[in-house]
C-alpha cells in the first residue's frame, strides 16, 4: 500500500499576523504541525506497522520552512517528503489549496492507494481541504474517521464518529480519508529516525512543475476571501459565589437553567 499523508504547518495561535488581504502571514512565523495531522500521521504509521509493504509519503503545501516539518515526520517513520511551494500559491483558500494539492498528486504522485488528511486545521477549521483534494482526483472519500479497522482485498474499513452515533464504512481504494483526534500518545522520534531525517532529500515542486494556470492557484484561484479578520473583544463576566447547594440551585432556577 502506498499512502500519501497530507500535513500542514499552522501558525502558533499566540502569534498570528495578518496580510493586507486578511490572510495569515506565514513567512517567518513560528509554526507547528496541525494537531489533527498528528493523528493522521499516527493512522498512517499504524497501517505501516500492521501490514507489509506500506510506503508513506508526507506532502505539504507552504513556504520553504515547511521542510523542517516534513523531516520531523520522516524522523518518526514516514518514508519520504514532498513540498509544494511557490509564491503564486500564497493566500489560497480551501478550494484553490485542494485543487493545487490534488493536481500535484495526479501529475507527480499518481502511484498511490490511500490519501490521509486531518479532519480540520486549527488555522481555518473548515474541514474542506481534504474533500476538495478528493474532488480534484475524482476518488471516494470518508470523513470524520475515528479509527481504521482493517485493510484487505484492496478495501479499507473504518469507523466514523458522527453527532448521532457511529458508522462502519468500507471503501474501495484508491480513496481519501480525513481523521479525527484519537486518544493515544503520538510517536516519538528515535535516534536512527533523526539521522535518517537529516540525510533525507525533500522533493520540491513549484508552479512551473504543474499544468495549472496562474488564475487557478493562490489568491487568484480562490472563489472565497476573508473580508475582515479581528480578535473578538473579551466578554465581561461576573461570578457569584454560593455558600451551599440549595442557594446554588435557587440561582440556577432563577436564571432559567433548572426546571421546576
N, C-alpha and C positions, 0 to 999 in steps of 0.2 A: 504494500500500500504506500502510495506517495501522498503526503499531506502538505498542503500549503497553509501555513499558520499566519494569519493577518494580525499584526500587532501594531500598536500606536503609541507614540510618545505624546504624553499630555503634560501641560504646564503644571507646576506646583501651584495649587489653587491659592496659596498665600501670597503669590507674587505675579498676578495676572496683569499684563499690559495690553492695550488695545491699539490697533492701527486706525488710520483715518477712514477706513472702510468698515469700522466696527467689527473687525475680526481679530482674533487673538494673535498678538505678536509672539512668534515662536523663536525667531533667531536670537541666540544668546540667552534664552530664558532657561532657568533651571527646570529640568523635566524629569518625569518618572514614567515607568511603564503603566499604561492604563490598567487599573486594578482588575477589571473584567478580563483583560487579555492575559493576565497572570494565570487565571483559571483555564483559559483557552490553551495556554502553554501546557498546563498540567494535564488537560484532556488528551493532547497530542502525545505527551510523554508516557501517559498510561497506556495508550494504544501501542506505543513502541516497546514498552516493557512486556506487554501481554502477547503480542503477535510477532511473527517473524517477518523480516524484510520490510520493515517500516522505515521510510526516509522522510524527515521533516525539513521543510524549507520555510524559514521565517521571512515574511515580506512586510515592508512598511513603506509608507509614503511620507516624506518630510524633509527637513533640512539635513545637511551632511552630518550634523552632530548625532543623528539617529544611528549612525554606525556603531556607536558605543552600546546602544540598547540591543542591537542585533547580536553583538558579540557576547553580551550577557546571556542571551538565550542560547547561544552555542555553548557557553560555559556550563549550562545545566542540562545539556543533552540534545539540543537541536543540531541538525547536521550542517545546514548552510544558511546564509543570509543574503537577502536581496533588498537593495534600497532603490526606491523610485523617487528621484529628487531633481527638481528643476524650478527655477523662479517662476516659470509660466504656470506651474501647478499651484502656486500660492493662492490663498483665500478661497479655495474650492469649498462649495457646500457638499452635503452628503451625496447628492446626485452626481456632481462632477467627480467627486472622490471615487465613488463606486464605479463610474464609467472608466476612469483612468486606471484604477487597480484591476478591474475586470479585463481591460484591454491588454495590460502587460501580462496578465495570466494567460490570456488567449494567444498572444503573439510570441511570448518568450518562455512561458512555463506551462505549456499546454499538456504536458505529460503528468497529470495529477489524478488522484481518485477522490480526495476529500479536501475541502477548504474549511478551516475552523476560525471563527471570529468570536470576540467577546460580544455579549448582547448589547452592551451600552459603552459609551465613552464618557468619562466624567467631565470633559470639556464641552459636551454638547447634549448628551443624554437623549438623543433622538431615536436610537435603535434602527436607523435607516441604512447605514453604510453596508452592512452585510447583505441585506435583501437587495440593495442596488447592485452589488457585485454579482449576485446570483442572476439577477435580471439581465445584466450585460452578457453573461455567459450562457443564458437560457438553460440553467440547470435547476433541479429541485432544491428547495431549502427547508430547513426545520429550525424554527426559532425557539427561544426560551428553553433550551436543553439543560436539564439539571444533571443528567448522568448518561454516559454511553454504556449501554448494557451488553452489546455483543456485536461482532463483525464476522459475517460468514456468507459465503456464496455471492460475494460482490454487493452485499447489502449491509447497512448499519441499522441497529435497533437502539433507540434512545428513549429516555423518559423526559417528557416535557412537564414543566411546572406552570400551571395556569391559575388564574384567580379563583376558579371554582373547582379545582381538583388537579389531577394529573392525567397525562395521556401516554401510552406506549405507542411509538411510531416506528415503522420500518421504512427506510428509504433506500432506493437503489442508487449506487454510486455510478458516475461522479455526482456529488451533491455538496451543498454548503450547510453548515450548522452554526448557530450562534448560541454560546453557552452562558449560563448564569454563574454567579459566585457559588462556590462549594465550601464544604466545611472540613478542610484539611490543611496541613502545613505545607506551603509551597516548597518545591525542591530547592536545595541549596547547592551552590557550585562547589565542586571539589577541585583539588589542585590540578589534576590531569585535564579537567574540563577548562579551567582557566588558561592553562598552557595552550590547549587546542584553540581556544578563542583568540588568544593573542596572535597565533600564527595563521589564522583564517583570513582569507581574502573575501571581502564583501562585494558581490556583483552589483554594479550601479547602472541604472537606466535613466535616461532623461527624455525630454520632449522629442528630440530628434530620433530617438530609437523606436518611437511608436507611430502608428498610422493616423493618429488623431490630428485635428486641425487646432489652431490657436483658439478658435471660437468654441471648442468643445471642452476645454480644460480650464482650471483655475477660476478666477472671478468671472471671466467672460462666459464660461460654460456653466455657470451656476444660475439656475432659474429663481433661486431664493436668495435673500440677503437679510442681514441684520440691520434694522432701521435705527435701533438705539441700543446701547449697552450701558448698564449702570449697576451700581451696588445698591440694593434696597436699603432704605433707612431702617435702623433697628427699631423695633416696636417697644414702646414703654409698657412695662408690665408691673402690676402691683401684687405683691404676695401677702396673703393673710395667714396668720398662724392660729391654729386651733389647739385648745388645751386637752380636748378629749374627742372620742369618736362620735359622740352624739352631736356636739357642736359642728363637727366636720360634715356629718350627714345633713344637718339643717342648712348649712351654707350651700351644699351641692344642690339640695332641693330648691332653694330659692333661685339658684342660677339656671334651673331647668334641666339639670343633669340627672335627676332621680325621680322616678315615678312615685305617685302617692302609694 
